[in-house]
Amino acid sequence: MSEPLSSVAGWSPEQIEQTRRWIDTWRTAGKELEKIRRREIRELNTYHTIELLCGAADYARPPRAPKPSSGLVEQQRLFMKALIRE
């Protein structure tokens, strides 16, 4: 059984060199693009992005305003009620 031919078996030396340069260029570009992506993520304004996606919202008014209680007081009341039943 013979070995399969390489997909570049018929390439000229110029084509091989051009492909090597192309690979090196994209390798370098990939590193630089990753730096740009990380910088953009660090500089991202989350609140502004949410506003762009969902529209402006007033978090001081219902239904988005925080509830007067976090629910912890109610949770503790229920725990005490369950403890007393035991």
Summary of the structure (lengths in Angstrom):
residues: 86
radius of gyration: 30.4
end to end distance: 78.3
largest distance: 86.2
contacts: 127
relative contact order: 0.04
helix: 63%
strand: 0%
